[in-house]
Amino acid sequence: MIDVRRWGRHAVAPVAAIVYFVFWVAASWGRGGVADNSVVFGLFALAIGLSWWMPSTALALVLVVPALQLLGLAEAPGQDTWTAYVAIALVMFFVAVRPSPWLRLAALLVAGVAAGLASYLLTVPTLTRPQSWSTWVGAGTAGLRIEFSLLMAALFGVFAGAWAIGVAFASIRRVLVIRAALEATEVRFEAADLELRLAQERARISRDVHDALAHSLAVVVSQAQGAIALSTARPEVAEQSLRTIAEVGRTALVDVRRLVERITQDDDVTAPRETLADVEGLAAAMREVGMQLDVVVEGEPGDLAPSQELAVYRIVQESLTNALKHAGTTSTVSVVLDWRGEGLSLSVRSRGRGSPLVAARTGASRGAGVRGMTERARLAGGWLTAGPAADGASYEVTAFVPTRGAPDSTRASSAPVSSSTTASSLGPPSTRPHQEDPS
């Protein structure tokens, strides 16, 4: 595709040269001076036309023309043709528009020399006479030299003014180009930011869907299997399991509906979120399934942001779901919330049929459970590890979330507690083994 603006910039100087030449031919036509001044008009027009494409040649030409006039090889400027030197100003403008600093400096020097030559030609018009030079340097010519100096200053001012306009025009054009580039970069940054936000939103939706459905479906499957096994021998247990399935299903439906409302609306900031107070209700629901679950709170609860409380709740929910899924309904789980530090240290230790340990050690199952919990802990300002416990028979999830106002050093140095150890005895998370839970 042709760049119209680029070719338009290159065509300005040739068009100006054509207009210049036609104007002077038309102006001299009636006076019969076209043939006499054709060399001057032609060379000046050529200099203007080449000032953008070949600036060095154009600068040489604006010196050649007055030099030829000085030597008598071209028509000297007259009363009607001396304004043809406006071509030098046009050349200065087009050369100064170019970004080369050396060309601009050369153009300024050429402007000074050309102004001197033109001034001499205009103040001493009889150059072909031998006495002209002696008249110029002889005594009693102070007024002539003053006239020459003033005219040279005036011409150089005109040429330098055109040069300065060209430099200013180039600066403005460069500013406009930079601004356009910055605007284009800003648009790309906005697009990239939008893509990043969309990716983060998709990740958040994925985690919320996982949290809302995985726990409930695990409970439903466990209760359904128990109801099938005991439907003949103990029908009352099967009836209770069906009630539990119905209740868990309704809860999951409400959670999914709330999630869909948050996705389709922008008012999810005011939507109710789970807090640490809901952990006990979560534990009660798991006990109804048959899990032996203890929740221990040590120390005085600290100040956590609502998003941090939601993160801790989701981590506990995911840990219990994994224990139910892999260790069965008869698993034994201990949840410890320890506030005796610069934040909340969380430990969820589960023991059952051993399947979670086997899956974790062999890597037979890989899911988004631990990755999601780790991300939630990181966004809450803390950390999380998961893997076999020190006794070799249990699976343990440990996490730490700093309270608001806690120093940053606690995020790396504090460690979660288990049911039998303190936070300080476990060491920082960088020294703890990190293994993925099979969820």
N, C-alpha and C positions, 0 to 999 in steps of 0.2 A: 504494500500500500504506500502511495506517495505521501511524504510528509510535506503538506502544503505550507506549513509555517516555516519549516527549514528552508525550502526552496524560495519562499517569499523573502526571507532575510537576504539570501544570496542575490536576488533579482533587484533589490532596491538600488544598489550602486550603479549597475548598468542602465537602469531606467533613468536615474538622475543624470547620467552621462549623456544619454540621448536627448533628454529635455534641455540640458545645458547647451549642447551643440546646436540643436534646432533653434533655440532662442537667439543665440548670437548670430547665426546665419540670417535669421529673419530680421534681426535688428540692424545688421550691416548691409542688407540687400539694397535698400534704397540709397545708401551712400556710396555704393560701389566698392566697398572695402572687403568684400567676402574673399576674393582671391588673395589679397595681400595678407589677410589675417587667418587664412585657412590653416596654416601650420600651427599657429598659436592655439586656435580654437580646437583643432583636431587633437593636438597633444594633451591639452588640458582635459578634454572630454575623455581621452583614452586613460589618463591618470585617474579620473573619477571612476570610470568603469572598472579599472583593475584594483581599486583601493581595498575592496573586500577580498577578492580572489588572490591578488598578488600585491600585497601592501608594500613590500620593499621596492618593487618596480614602480609603483605609483609615487612613492616618496622621491625616487630618483627623477621621475619625469617632471615633478613640480620644481626641481632645481634646474633641469635641462632647459625648460622653456625660457626662464629669465636669463640663463647663461647664453642661449642662442641670441636672444634679443640684445644682450650686452655686446656680443661679438658682431652684431649686424647681420647675422644669418637668418633672423626672423624679424618680422615687423615689430618695431618698438611700440610700447603702449602710447596711445593718443588720448585726446580729450574724451573721445567717445568709447574707447575700448579698454581703458585702464581698469574698469570694474570687472573685467574678465578674470582678474586675480581672485575672485570669489571661489574659483575652482580649487585654489589651495586650501581654503577653509573647509570646503566639502571633503577634500581628501583627508584633512586632519580629523574631521568628525568620524569618517568611516574607519580609519586606521585605529583611532582611540577606542572605538566600540569593541575591537578585538581584545581578547583577554591577555595578550602577551605584554608583560611590562617592558621588555626591551624594545618592542615596536613602538610602544607609547613614548618612551624616552627618545628614541630616534626621531619620531614624528615631531616632538617638541623642539628638538635641535634643528631639524629641517625647516620648521616654521620660522625660527629665528633667522636662519640664513636666507630663506626665501623673502622674508620681510625686508632684509637689508638690500638684497638685489633689486627688488621691486621699488623700494624707496629711492635707490640711486637712479634707476631708470626714469622715475617720475620727476625727480628734482633736477637731473641733468639730461634733458631730452636729446641734445645734439652730440651723441656719443661717437658718431662717425667722423666728427671733425677732430683734427689733431690737437687743437687748442683746448678741447673740453677738459682733459685731465689737468692741464696746467692751470686752467681757470679754477678748477675744483680745489687744488692744493695751494693756490697762490694766496697772496695777501688780500684782505678786504672781502673775503667770502665767508665771514662768520655767520651772516644771516642765512646763507645757503646751507651751511652745515647745521644750523639750528632747525631749519625747515626739514632737512633730511632726518634729523634725530626725531623730531616730532612725528613725521610721517611713518618712520620705521616703528616707533612705539605704538602708533595707532594700528598699523597693519599687523604687527605682532600680537597686539591685544585682540584683534578680530580673529586671527588664526588660533591663538591660544584659547580664546573663548569657545570657538568651535570644537577644539580639542577637549576642553573641559566638559562641554555638553556631551560629547561622545563618551567620555569616561563615566559621567553621571548616568547616562543612558545604559551603559554596560552594567553599572552597579545595580541599577534598578532591575534590569533584566535578570541579573544573577540572583537578586533577592527574590524575584518572582519565581525563578526556577527552584530555588531552595525551599521557598514556601510550598510550591506545588509538590516537591519531593517529600517534605514533612507531612503535608496533608495526606499524600498517598500512603506514607509510612503509618500515619495515625489510623487511617482506614484499615490497613492490614493488621495493626495491633488490636484494633477494636474487633476485627473478625476473629483473630486468634484468641482474644479474651472471651469472646462469645463461645467459641468452640470449647475453650477450657471450662467455662462455666457449665456448658451443656454436658461435658464429660463428667464434671463433678456432680452435677444434678443426676445424671444417669447412675453414677456410682452410689449416690445417696439413696436413690429410689431402689436400687438393687439391694442395698443393705436393709432398707426398711421392709421390703417385701420378704427378704429372707428372715428377718426378725419376726415379722407378723405371722408368717405361715409355717416356718420350720418347726417352731416350738409347738404350735397347736396341732400340726399334722403328726408330729411324733407322739403326742399324747393320744390323739385319735387312733392311730395305728396300734399303739400299745393296748389301749382299752378294748379295741375291737378284737384283737387276738385273744385277750383274756376272756372276753365274753363268749367267743367261739369255743374256747377250751372248756369253759365252765357252764355252758348253756344247759347241759343235761344234768350234771351233778349238782350244781348250785345255781338255780335259775335266779335267785334273788341277787347274786353277785353280777350276773349278766345284766339284770335290769338296772343296777346301779351304774354299771359301766356304760350302758346306753345313755343314762342321764348325764354322765360326765362327758360323753362324746357330744351330746347335744349342747351342753353348756360351753364346752371348749369351742365348738363350731360357731356358736353365736358370738363368742368373744373374738374369734378370728375374723368373722364377717364384719364386725364393728371396726376392728383394726384396719382391715383392708379398705372398707368404705371411707374411713378417716384418711387413709393414705391417698386414696383416689381424690378426695376432696382437696387435700393439700397439693396434689400434682396439678389439678385443674384450676385452682384458685391461688391468689397471692396473699391470702390472709392466714397462712399457716403459722405466723409468729404467735398469734393468740390461741392457737389450737392447744388443747390439753396434752401434756406430755407426762410420761411416767417419771416418777421420782424414787428416791430411796425408800420412801414410805410404802411403795408398792411391792418391795421385795418380799415382805412377809406374806402378802397375798399370793405372790408367785410361788413361794415355798409351800403355802397351804394347798394350792392346786396340785403340786407335785406329790405331796404326801397323800392326797386322795388317790393318786394313781397306784401308790404302794411303795414309793421311794422313801427310804429312811433318811430324813433330811434335818440337819441342825443348822440354825443360823445364830451365830454368836457375834455380838457387837461389843467391842472393847474400847474403852476411852470415851471421851465426850465428843459427840459429832461436831465437825467443823463446818466451815462455810464453803459450799460448793456452788458453782453456777448451775442454773437449770440444765444447760447442755451437758455439763459434767455428770449431774445426777442421772440424766437419761443414758449417758454412755455407760455408767456403772451398772444401771439396771439391765441394759442390753447385754453387757458382758456376762452378768449373772444368768440371765435368761438363756443365752447361747450355751454357757457351760452346763447348765442343768439339762438343756435339750440334748447336748452331746452325750452326757452321762446316761440319759434315758435311752437314747438311740443305741449306744454301744455297750452299756453295762446292764441294761434291762431295768425292769420295774422294781426289782429287788435290790438295786444298788444302794449303797450307803454313801451319802454326800455330806460334806461339812463345808459350810460357808462362813468365813470369818471376815468381819469388817472391823479393821483396827484403825482407830483414830489417834493412837498414841505417837504422833509424829507431826511432820509438817504437811500431812495430807492424809488421804485414805489409802490404806494398804488392804488389798483384797486377796483372799485366797479361797479357791474352790477346789476341794480335793474329793475325788470320787473313787469308789472301789466297788467292783461287781464281778462279773464273770470273766473279766480280763480282756475282753475283746478290744477296748480302746487302747490298751497297752500294746497288744499285738499289732493293731493297725498302725499305731504311731511308730513302732520300731521297724516294721517291715515296709512302711510307706505304701501299704496296699490300697489305701484310700486317701485321696486328696480333695479337699473341699475349700470353700471360701470362709468357713467358720472362724478359724484362728486368724486368717488375714483380715477379716472384717473386724474382729475384736481388737486386733493390734492397731488397726487404723483408727478405730473409735478411741482407744486409749491415747494414741498419739495426738489426735485432734483435741482431746481433753487436756493436753499438756503433760501426759504421763507416759507410761510404757506398759508392756504386757509380755509375758512369756508363758509358754505352755509345753508340757512334756511329762514324762514319768517322774513321779516323786522320788525322794531319796530312799524310801523303803522298798522300791522296786515293784510294789504290788498296787500302787495307786497312781492315778493320773491327776496332775495338779495344774491349775491355771492361777497364775499370780499376776497382779497388776498393781499399779500405783498411780493415783491421781492427786496432784497437789491442790491444796485449798487455795482460795483466793487470798493474795497477799503473801504467800509463801515465797521464800527466796528461790531463784532459778537453780541453785546448786542442789536443791533437794530432788529435782526431777531426775538427776543422774545418779545421786548417791544413795537415795532412800530405796529400800527394797521391800516387797510385800511380805507379809507374815503368813504362816500356815497355822494349823491348829495347835502345833507343838513348838513353834519357834517364834522368835521375835524378829522385827524388821531388820534390826542391825546385824543379825547373825547370818543372813543370807547373802550379803554382799550386793554390789551394784549389778544391774541387769546385763552389763557387758560381759560379766564372768559367768552368768547363768547359762546353761544349755537351752537353746531354743529349738523346739521340735514342734512340728505341726500336729495339731489334733486331727483326727481322721474325719472331722465334720466336713 
